[in-house]
Amino acid sequence: MEALGEKRWKDYIQFSLLKPSRSSRVPLKRVRSVRSQLRSAGLLEEFIREHRPSVFARRYAQCLPQGGAALQLSRSNEKLFNYLDAQYYGTVSLGTPEQNFSVVFDTGSADLWVPSTYCVSQACDHHRQFRAFESASFSHDGRTFGINYGSGHLLGVMGRETLKVAGVRVVDQEFGESVYEPGSSFLLARFDGVLGMAYPQLAEVLGKPVFDNMMSQSVLEEPVFSFHLTRTGGEAGGEGGELLLGGEDPDLYSGPINWLPVTAKGYWQIKMDGVAVQGVRSLCPHGCQAIVDTGTSLIAGPTNDIITLHQLIGATPTDIGEYLLDCNRLSSLPHVTFILGGVEYTLNAEEYVRKEMFGERQLCFSGFQSVDIMSSEGPLWILGDVFLTEYYSIFDRGHDRVGLARSRGCSLEG
């Protein structure tokens, strides 16, 4: 993995001297999550029960020292359950001629992979598959890769190819072709693959991340990308916002941008001052670390904190680890506020609740989830899409910072 330091500033100077005339927009679609599909089919409880041991194993593995016990798993090991809720996807193309794929643009990982035509898993039969033999620009890498997920090991081979994202062309991009995709979550997922947008330190074995190649090849106006996520869209794959490569769009947010320095260059990790419930700073009272993660649908935090939070908002636990709220009482439920850089980011119950139809009955689920991820600075919170649908997010690699501002045009419909 390439160190940033001096190289990053040289890249930044290049952007200043050689700027294309525009930024590039990637329309995002919002569809029903795998979790919602499993619930509708009456299979969610069975799925959670089947994978629960893997969840606990992963959580404990993250507390072990690197290179320690035999139970050592990769850093992307919570991603199966993150993608169980993933709803926002966009389209990219690989190859010459172009082959299109839908991918999760994920700020919580740093690798690019899509299914291969040689994939042996049933999941691949339901998704678009990359056909290397049809591309004039493909070159075989010779390496293999594996990423640990809760239901098994995603396996594949690596290659290099021309990638296009909303007209932005990246040559010689390293990527993975999956040949084995475990579990029913990939089978039901609406996305074909994943395009990671975190720092290169978070990459598994797949080489230089896409955005790092965009920077080094000077194909963007600025070393910046931003997300505007909405609650519109749904089962048919309606428009759910956009990813803007090369800058931010002031028309999509209101008020000033609050810039937060990145505290560790792996995830987009920032310092959080505290979490307040109905104005009382009840959690993270002395500050803690949080990551801004478009690949996670919910807001996640350490188990003890999330249990306390659910008690404070009056949520009732279910047998499979979810929390229910009374849909008729949402207007009277407490507000939850995240304090970042001295600025309060408040969510009301309509904003932190996920509404789902189960038959003819509407259920209201908490948008908060327990996930225990340790860092050198302590346990991490995850500000996922429940937070990001309300706040426009800007990721600035030139200055290693995250910007947040109130989104315009947020829909509060479930």
C-alpha positions in Angstrom: 0.0 0.0 0.0 1.3 3.4 -0.9 2.0 5.9 1.8 0.2 9.2 1.5 2.4 12.0 2.9 4.5 13.8 0.3 2.8 11.8 -2.6 -0.6 13.1 -1.5 0.4 16.7 -1.6 2.1 16.3 -5.0 -1.2 14.9 -6.2 -3.1 17.8 -4.7 -0.8 20.3 -6.5 -1.5 18.4 -9.7 -5.2 18.9 -9.2 -4.7 22.6 -8.7 -2.7 23.0 -11.9 -4.6 20.6 -14.1 -8.3 20.7 -13.4 -10.9 19.3 -15.8 -13.9 21.5 -16.5 -16.5 19.6 -14.5 -17.3 17.1 -11.7 -19.1 13.9 -12.4 -22.4 12.8 -10.9 -23.3 9.1 -10.3 -27.1 8.7 -9.8 -27.8 6.3 -6.9 -30.8 4.0 -6.6 -32.5 3.1 -3.4 -34.2 -0.3 -3.2 -35.5 -2.6 -0.5 -32.7 -4.1 1.6 -32.0 -7.8 1.8 -33.2 -7.6 5.4 -36.6 -6.4 4.3 -36.8 -9.0 1.6 -36.0 -11.8 4.1 -38.6 -10.5 6.5 -41.3 -10.4 3.8 -40.5 -14.0 2.9 -40.5 -15.1 6.5 -36.9 -16.1 6.4 -35.1 -13.3 8.4 -35.3 -15.1 11.8 -33.8 -18.3 10.3 -31.0 -16.3 8.5 -30.1 -14.4 11.7 -30.1 -17.6 13.8 -27.9 -19.4 11.2 -25.3 -16.6 11.2 -25.4 -15.5 14.8 -22.3 -17.6 15.8 -20.3 -15.9 13.1 -21.3 -12.5 14.4 -20.1 -13.3 17.9 -16.9 -14.8 16.6 -16.1 -11.7 14.5 -16.7 -9.4 17.4 -14.4 -11.2 19.7 -11.8 -11.6 17.0 -11.6 -7.8 16.6 -10.4 -7.6 20.2 -7.4 -9.9 19.7 -4.0 -8.6 18.8 -2.9 -8.7 15.2 -1.2 -12.0 14.3 -2.5 -13.6 17.5 -5.0 -16.4 17.9 -6.1 -18.7 15.1 -9.4 -16.9 15.0 -8.1 -14.0 12.9 -10.5 -12.5 10.4 -10.2 -9.6 7.9 -11.1 -6.0 8.6 -14.1 -6.1 6.4 -15.7 -8.8 8.5 -18.8 -6.8 9.6 -19.6 -6.1 6.0 -22.0 -9.1 5.5 -24.4 -7.6 7.9 -23.8 -4.0 6.8 -24.8 -5.1 3.2 -27.8 -7.0 4.6 -29.3 -3.5 5.0 -27.5 -1.7 2.0 -29.9 0.1 -0.2 -27.9 2.6 -2.2 -26.3 1.5 -5.5 -24.9 3.1 -8.6 -23.6 1.9 -12.0 -20.0 1.5 -13.2 -18.5 -0.1 -16.2 -15.5 -2.3 -16.8 -13.8 -3.3 -20.0 -13.6 -2.6 -23.7 -16.4 -2.7 -24.8 -18.0 -1.6 -21.5 -19.7 -4.1 -19.2 -22.0 -2.5 -16.7 -22.4 -3.4 -13.0 -24.3 -2.1 -10.0 -22.1 -1.5 -7.0 -22.3 -0.2 -3.5 -20.2 2.9 -3.2 -18.8 2.1 0.2 -16.8 4.5 2.3 -16.2 1.8 4.8 -14.0 -0.4 2.6 -11.4 0.1 0.0 -11.6 -2.8 -2.5 -13.4 -3.2 -5.9 -14.9 -6.5 -6.8 -17.6 -7.8 -9.2 -18.8 -11.3 -10.0 -16.8 -13.3 -12.6 -18.4 -15.4 -15.4 -16.4 -18.3 -13.9 -18.2 -17.9 -10.6 -19.6 -21.3 -9.2 -22.1 -19.8 -6.7 -25.8 -19.6 -7.2 -25.6 -15.9 -6.2 -23.7 -15.1 -9.3 -26.4 -16.5 -11.5 -28.7 -13.7 -10.4 -26.1 -10.9 -11.1 -24.2 -9.5 -14.0 -20.8 -11.3 -14.4 -17.6 -9.9 -15.8 -16.4 -11.6 -19.0 -12.7 -11.0 -19.2 -12.4 -12.8 -22.6 -14.6 -10.2 -24.2 -12.6 -7.2 -23.2 -9.7 -5.9 -25.2 -8.3 -3.9 -22.3 -8.2 -6.7 -19.7 -5.0 -7.9 -18.2 -4.7 -10.9 -15.8 -3.0 -10.1 -12.5 -2.2 -13.6 -11.4 -3.1 -13.2 -7.8 -6.1 -14.5 -5.9 -8.0 -12.8 -3.1 -10.3 -13.6 -0.3 -12.6 -11.5 2.0 -14.1 -13.0 5.1 -17.9 -12.7 5.6 -20.2 -14.1 8.2 -21.3 -17.1 6.1 -18.0 -17.9 4.5 -15.1 -16.7 2.4 -15.6 -14.7 -0.8 -12.9 -15.9 -3.1 -11.7 -14.6 -6.5 -9.0 -13.8 -8.9 -7.5 -10.4 -9.6 -7.2 -8.4 -12.9 -6.6 -5.0 -14.3 -9.1 -3.2 -16.4 -10.4 0.2 -17.6 -13.1 1.5 -15.3 -15.6 4.2 -16.0 -17.7 5.9 -13.3 -20.1 8.5 -14.7 -17.8 9.3 -17.6 -14.7 9.4 -15.4 -12.2 7.0 -17.0 -9.6 5.2 -14.9 -7.0 3.0 -16.7 -5.2 -0.1 -15.3 -7.5 -0.4 -12.3 -6.9 -3.4 -10.1 -10.1 -5.2 -9.2 -11.3 -8.6 -8.0 -13.5 -11.1 -9.9 -15.3 -13.2 -7.4 -15.6 -16.9 -8.3 -17.3 -17.9 -5.0 -19.9 -15.8 -3.1 -21.3 -17.4 0.0 -24.6 -17.2 1.7 -28.1 -16.0 0.8 -27.4 -12.4 1.4 -25.5 -12.1 -1.9 -28.2 -14.1 -3.6 -30.8 -11.6 -2.7 -28.7 -8.4 -2.9 -29.6 -5.9 -5.7 -26.0 -4.9 -6.1 -23.5 -6.9 -8.2 -20.3 -5.8 -6.4 -18.7 -3.3 -4.1 -16.5 -0.2 -4.9 -14.7 0.8 -1.7 -13.9 4.5 -1.2 -11.9 4.4 2.1 -8.2 5.0 2.5 -5.7 2.4 1.0 -4.7 1.3 4.5 -8.1 -0.4 4.7 -7.7 -2.5 1.5 -7.4 -6.2 1.9 -5.3 -7.5 -1.0 -6.8 -5.9 -4.0 -4.2 -3.1 -4.6 -4.7 0.6 -5.2 -8.3 1.8 -4.5 -10.3 3.4 -7.2 -10.3 6.9 -5.8 -6.6 6.8 -5.3 -6.2 6.0 -9.0 -8.5 8.8 -9.8 -6.3 11.2 -7.9 -3.0 9.9 -9.3 -4.4 10.0 -12.9 -5.7 13.6 -12.3 -9.1 12.8 -13.8 -11.1 14.9 -11.3 -11.5 18.6 -10.6 -10.6 18.2 -6.9 -9.6 15.2 -4.7 -13.1 15.3 -3.2 -16.3 13.3 -3.4 -19.7 13.8 -1.8 -22.9 11.9 -1.1 -26.5 13.1 -1.2 -28.7 10.3 0.0 -32.5 10.5 0.1 -35.3 8.3 1.4 -37.1 8.2 -1.9 -37.0 5.2 -4.2 -38.0 1.8 -3.0 -38.8 -1.6 -4.4 -38.6 -0.6 -8.1 -35.2 1.0 -7.6 -36.2 4.6 -7.6 -33.7 7.5 -7.5 -32.1 7.7 -4.1 -29.6 10.5 -4.4 -26.2 10.9 -6.0 -22.5 10.5 -5.6 -20.6 13.6 -6.9 -17.0 12.9 -7.9 -14.6 15.9 -7.8 -16.4 18.3 -5.5 -19.6 19.1 -3.7 -22.9 20.6 -4.8 -24.1 23.6 -2.7 -27.7 23.2 -4.1 -28.0 19.9 -2.2 -27.3 21.2 1.3 -28.1 24.2 3.4 -26.1 26.2 6.0 -22.3 26.1 6.5 -20.2 23.0 6.1 -18.8 21.7 9.4 -15.3 20.3 8.6 -14.0 17.5 10.8 -10.4 16.2 10.6 -9.8 12.5 9.9 -8.3 11.0 13.0 -7.1 7.7 11.5 -6.5 7.1 7.8 -8.2 3.8 7.2 -12.0 4.3 7.6 -13.2 7.9 7.3 -12.8 8.2 11.0 -13.5 11.4 13.0 -13.9 12.4 16.6 -17.4 12.5 18.1 -17.8 14.8 21.2 -20.8 13.0 22.6 -24.4 11.6 22.1 -27.3 13.2 23.7 -30.9 12.0 24.2 -33.5 14.7 24.5 -30.8 17.2 25.2 -29.0 15.2 27.9 -25.5 14.0 27.0 -26.0 10.4 28.0 -23.5 8.5 25.9 -19.8 9.0 24.8 -19.6 11.8 27.5 -15.8 12.2 27.2 -15.6 11.9 23.4 -15.2 8.8 21.2 -14.4 7.9 17.6 -16.9 7.5 14.8 -16.6 6.5 11.1 -18.8 7.9 8.3 -19.9 4.8 6.3 -22.1 4.8 3.3 -22.0 1.0 3.2 -23.8 0.7 6.5 -27.5 1.4 6.6 -28.0 1.9 10.3 -26.2 3.9 13.0 -24.1 1.5 15.1 -22.3 1.7 18.3 -20.8 -0.3 21.2 -23.3 -2.8 22.6 -23.6 -1.3 26.1 -24.2 2.2 24.7 -26.8 1.0 22.2 -28.6 -1.0 24.9 -28.7 2.2 27.0 -29.9 4.3 24.0 -32.7 1.9 23.3 -33.8 2.0 26.9 -33.9 5.8 26.7 -36.0 5.9 23.6 -38.4 3.1 24.8 -37.5 0.5 22.2 -38.4 -3.2 22.8 -36.0 -5.9 21.8 -37.0 -8.8 19.6 -35.7 -12.4 19.6 -33.3 -11.7 16.7 -31.6 -8.6 18.1 -33.7 -5.9 16.5 -35.6 -3.2 18.4 -39.2 -2.2 17.9 -40.9 1.1 18.6 -44.6 2.0 18.7 -45.4 3.6 15.3 -48.3 5.6 16.9 -45.9 7.3 19.4 -43.1 8.5 17.1 -44.0 12.1 17.5 -43.5 11.8 21.3 -40.2 9.9 21.3 -37.0 11.6 22.3 -34.6 13.2 19.9 -31.1 11.8 19.5 -28.2 14.2 18.9 -24.7 13.5 17.8 -22.2 16.2 18.6 -19.4 16.6 16.1 -16.9 19.4 16.1 -19.1 21.3 18.6 -22.1 21.1 16.2 -25.3 19.3 17.1 -26.8 16.9 14.6 -30.2 16.0 15.8 -32.5 13.2 14.6 -36.1 12.9 15.5 -37.9 9.6 15.7 -39.2 9.9 12.1 -35.6 10.2 11.0 -34.1 7.4 13.1 -36.9 4.8 12.7 -37.1 2.3 9.8 -40.7 1.6 8.7 -41.5 -1.7 7.0 -44.7 -3.4 6.0 -45.2 -6.9 7.2 -48.3 -8.1 5.4 -50.8 -5.4 6.1 -49.2 -4.3 9.3 -46.6 -1.5 9.5 -43.7 -2.1 11.9 -41.3 0.5 13.2 -37.7 -0.6 13.8 -35.0 1.3 15.5 -32.3 2.6 13.3 -29.6 2.0 15.9 -27.6 -1.3 16.0 -25.0 -2.9 18.2 -21.6 -3.5 16.5 -18.5 -3.8 18.6 -15.5 -2.6 16.5 -12.3 -1.7 18.4 -9.7 0.8 17.3 -6.5 2.1 18.9 -8.6 5.0 20.2 -11.3 2.8 21.7 -14.7 1.4 20.4 -16.0 3.0 17.2 -19.5 4.3 16.4 -20.7 4.1 12.8 -22.7 6.9 11.2 -24.5 5.0 8.4 -27.3 5.9 6.0 -29.8 6.6 8.8 -27.6 9.6 9.6 -26.4 10.4 6.0 -29.9 10.7 4.6 -30.3 13.8 6.7 -26.8 15.2 6.3 -24.9 15.8 3.1 -21.4 14.3 3.5 -18.2 15.5 1.8 -15.0 13.4 1.8 -11.9 15.5 1.2 -8.7 13.5 0.5 -6.7 16.7 -0.2 -7.1 17.9 3.4 -8.0 14.6 5.1 -11.3 15.8 6.4 -15.1 15.1 6.3 -17.6 17.8 5.8 -21.2 17.7 7.0 -24.2 20.0 6.3 -28.0 19.6 6.4 -29.3 18.0 3.3 -31.9 19.7 1.1 -35.0 17.9 0.0 -34.9 15.1 2.5 -38.0 12.9 2.3 -39.3 11.5 5.6 -41.5 8.9 4.1 -40.7 5.3 5.1 
